[in-house]
Amino acid sequence: MKSFTELILKIDSNRKTTAKIQALVDFFDEADDDDKLWTIALFTHRRPKRSVTTAKLREWATELAGIPLWLFEESYHIVGDLAETIAMLVPQTTEIPPIGLSEWIAKIIALKEESEENQKSKVQTYWQGMSRTERFVFNKILTGGFRIGVSRKILTKALAQTLDQEEAIIAHRLMGDWQPDNTTFKKLLIEDHQHDSDAKPYPFYLTYALDKELSEIGLEVEWLAERKWDGIRAQVIIRNQNIYIWSRGEELITDKFPELQALTDLIDDCVLDGELMAFKDGHPLSFHQLQTRIGRKTLSQKLLSEVPVILMAYDVLEYKGKDIRSTPLSARRKILENIIEKAHYFALRLSEAVPFTAWKELMREKSKSRALHCEGLMLKKKDSLYHVGRVKGDWWKWKVEPYTIDAVLTYAMSGHGRRANLYTDYTFGLWENNELVTFAKAYSGLTDQEILQVDQFVKNNSLQKFGPVRSVQPQMVFEIAFEGIAYSKRHKSGVAVRFPRIKRIRLDKKIEEANTLDDLKAMIE
Amino acid sequence: MGKSLLQFTKKGIYCSQAKVYIDPWRPVDKAIVTHAHADHSRKGMKHYLTHHYSIPIMKARLGKNIVTQGLHYGEEITINEVKFSLHPAGHVVGSAQVRVEYNGEVWVVSGDYKTQDDGLSTPFEPVKCHTFITECTFGLPVFLWQPQHHVISSIEEWWQNNQSQNRCSLISAYSLGKAQRILYNLAPLGPIYVHSSVDQMNKAIEESGIRLKNKYQPITKHLSKADFEKALIISPGTTGDNWTKLLGKFNTAACSGWMQLRGMKRRQNLDTGFVLSDHADWQGLNQAIKCTTAENIICTHGYSDIFSAWLREQGLNAHTEQTLFQGEE
C-alpha cells in the first residue's frame, strides 16, 4: 500500500488540480492492474463492504493507545475524522512488509468472515505495523468514508492521459454498476465493450445558474425555455428490450419505477434524459410526495396508485443505437417528440416548451413556477450539443427565489473534515407559545469569516455540552432560505422544509423578532 | 484557610502578598512577564519584570519607554517576603516560568512552554512545586511532535523541491519564535527573505547577542522577481499582503502544531503544513507535570477541561481557570 499511500500524500499536499492529476498519472503508470482498479473504485465511492463496526474500531484503538474511551471520544470530536483519530492515537511498534493496495483490500474483505477475536488481533497487528499515514489510508478504506479531494473529473482526466483516450469515453466507461470484483482494469477501460454495455449511461449535462441578464445571453429566437421540474433527474435507457434507470448520483434505480417498465415494448431503443416526477390527473405533485416513494424497499399497490410517477422527458441522447449527443438540440427534440407521440403512454410525457417571443414574457412565466410545483425555468440554446458534465453557456437554470424565514440559533455541532474543530452545523428554532421549536438544520451559506464569528459566539455562549453538540443561549437570528415546504409527521415542528441553508446573519434582529411556527405553516399552499 | 498564594482575578494572575501580577491582561502597577508574546506581555503596565532577553523584544513591541527590570534564569528577587525567580520555559527566546515562594509554599506559573529543545531558546527546566499552573494548548493525546530535525529536514526538502520547479517557498511562522527557530536551524540552501515584523523581532533578539546563523534580508518594495528566485520567505501570514505580488510563482506552507490535523490544513487552503510548535505536546505536558511533583494542577488556555479531567483520573488535584491567554493560532 506504500505507493498508494504516497499517492494520497501527494494529492493531499497540493491544492492545484494539475499537480493532483500528475500524481495520479504517475501512480497509474507504475501500479499493477488490480491496484489501479481498486484505486479507481475507491475514488468513485466503490468500497469493500464494511467488515467491522466503527464501535469496535474505537474500542480496539483506545486499548492500544492506553487512554480511557472518553478521551478517545473527545479527541475524535476535535479531530473530526475517525480514521485520522485512530491513525494518530495508535503507536507503531513494528513494520509490516509492503504489499499492494489490492492485497490489503483482500485482507480487509477477509475480515468479515473472521470471529471477533480474530478480527481484533488482525486489525491491531495491521495498525501497529503501519506508519501513521498508511494507518490513516487503511482506516479510510476500512470505515468506508473515502473522500480525499479527487473529483470524478480529476480521475477521468488522469485516466484519459494515462490511456491516451478521450475524456468522454473514460467518463462513460467509469459509469454504471461495475464493482472491482466483477471486472478487471482491462475489461473496464481498455477492452471493447459493445455487448455488455447496454446498461451504461452517458454522463449528464449539468447546468449553471443564470448569472447575468437575459438580454446578455443572446437573442430570444436562439433559445428554448422549459419548466425546471422539481423531481429526480434521471437517464432512462432502453436497449435490446431492457430498461435501465439511472439517477444523477449514478445509482441504478430501475426497480423503484415499475410504471416505466412498459416502455420497452412501446418505443425503439433510445436513451432519454428527463425528470422523474410524482404526477397525477394531469398535474405534478410535490417533491415531498415523490420522496415518500423513494425511501421504500417495497412499493404497495396503494402507494403506486396514490403517487404515480412519470418521466418528464426533455432530451434524447441516443436513438436506435446511435449516439446523437452532437446533433443540435432542436433536432434532438424533434426525435423526442416522435418517440413520445408514438409511445402514447401516461408515464412518458414531453417537457413542453414555454412559448415566448420577448425575454420579459419569461419573467411572467417564471413567477408561475411555485404554483406549478416547479423550481423555475430552464433556458437551452436551440443549437446546443449535449455536453459532458458541467459546461457553461448553452444551458442555464433560472430558479425562483427561495422561501425565507428568520429563525433563532439553538444548537451547534462541530463539523467534520475541513470544518473540524469549528462549530459549523447549526440547528434553528421558531417560536411557538414562547418556546423555540426546532424546525431545520443548516450547514451552508456562511463565509469562512462568518463561520469564525459564529464559532466564537457558540464557544462563548454555550449552555450545555452533549458530546460534539452544544446548546447555545438563544441570541442570534439567522435568515434561513429553503426550497420546498410540506406538512410532515416525522418532524417535531410538524413541517418539513427542503434544502434549508443560511441566507445571512441578522445581527439587526432581536430573538423576539424571529418568526413563529405559524408563520412557517402559513407558507404551505 | 487563608488566601491562595496566587489568585485568578479580572486583571490577571495575582499575588496579593507581594501586590504583583503575572502576565496581567489589564493595566497594573507591577507585572512579571513570562515572555514577550502579545497575549502575555500587554501594554499599560507601570513596571515590567522579565528575563533580560525579553526586554529588547518587549521594547520593540510595546514602546521604548516602558519601565523594565531584567532577571537572569535562577536569579531570585524578594518582594514583601515573597521570593520570585524565573526558570527557562523553552517556548521562545527569553521565555520563563515564574516560581513564587512564600512561607514554604511554592507555585509555578508556566506561561507557555515546550519540553523539546529547539536549539535557540534556553531549554525547559522542570521546577519542583506544590501548585503548577500549566497551559494545555495541545492537551490532547493526538498531538505528538516529531523530533525537530525531522521537521527541519522536511522543510528543507520542500524548499529544494520548490526550487527545482522554479517556485519560491513562502512559509508562514510566528514572527517571534518559529521564524527564528527556522532561521537558526535550516541549512543555507538559498536566499532567505523575512517579513518586516520578523525582521523587527530578529533585530531585537540579536541585541542580546544571539546569532540566528542563516543570513536574511527584509522584504522591501524595491525587490523584484529575480531577487526572489529560489528564495525562502518567512512571514507571519501567507495571504492578504500586497508584497506577495512581487514573488512570481510560489508554494505556501505553514508551521504550526495545528497542522497535525488535516482539517486545519485544508481550511487554510495550504499546500503543505509542517507540524512545528513552540508548545508542549501531549507527552511533553504530562512529563513536565510529573517532573514538578506538584499535587495541584491548574489548567489554563487550551483543552483545559479535557486535560484536567485526564489529570484527575491520574490522581492529581486538577482544575481549570479562565484566562485571556490564547495559545497557538
HADDOCK unambig.tbl for C-alpha pairs under 7 A between the chains (distance, minus, plus):
assign (segid A and resid 13 and name CA) (segid B and resid 271 and name CA) 5.06 0.50 0.50
assign (segid A and resid 13 and name CA) (segid B and resid 272 and name CA) 5.24 0.50 0.50
assign (segid A and resid 14 and name CA) (segid B and resid 271 and name CA) 4.47 0.50 0.50
assign (segid A and resid 14 and name CA) (segid B and resid 272 and name CA) 6.93 0.50 0.50
assign (segid A and resid 15 and name CA) (segid B and resid 271 and name CA) 5.61 0.50 0.50
assign (segid A and resid 75 and name CA) (segid B and resid 140 and name CA) 6.49 0.50 0.50
assign (segid A and resid 75 and name CA) (segid B and resid 142 and name CA) 6.79 0.50 0.50
assign (segid A and resid 79 and name CA) (segid B and resid 261 and name CA) 6.37 0.50 0.50
assign (segid A and resid 85 and name CA) (segid B and resid 142 and name CA) 7.00 0.50 0.50
assign (segid A and resid 88 and name CA) (segid B and resid 142 and name CA) 5.39 0.50 0.50
assign (segid A and resid 89 and name CA) (segid B and resid 141 and name CA) 6.75 0.50 0.50
assign (segid A and resid 89 and name CA) (segid B and resid 142 and name CA) 5.65 0.50 0.50
assign (segid A and resid 417 and name CA) (segid B and resid 263 and name CA) 4.84 0.50 0.50
assign (segid A and resid 418 and name CA) (segid B and resid 263 and name CA) 4.01 0.50 0.50
assign (segid A and resid 418 and name CA) (segid B and resid 264 and name CA) 6.42 0.50 0.50
assign (segid A and resid 418 and name CA) (segid B and resid 266 and name CA) 5.46 0.50 0.50
assign (segid A and resid 418 and name CA) (segid B and resid 267 and name CA) 5.18 0.50 0.50
assign (segid A and resid 419 and name CA) (segid B and resid 263 and name CA) 6.15 0.50 0.50
assign (segid A and resid 419 and name CA) (segid B and resid 267 and name CA) 6.85 0.50 0.50
assign (segid A and resid 420 and name CA) (segid B and resid 263 and name CA) 5.52 0.50 0.50
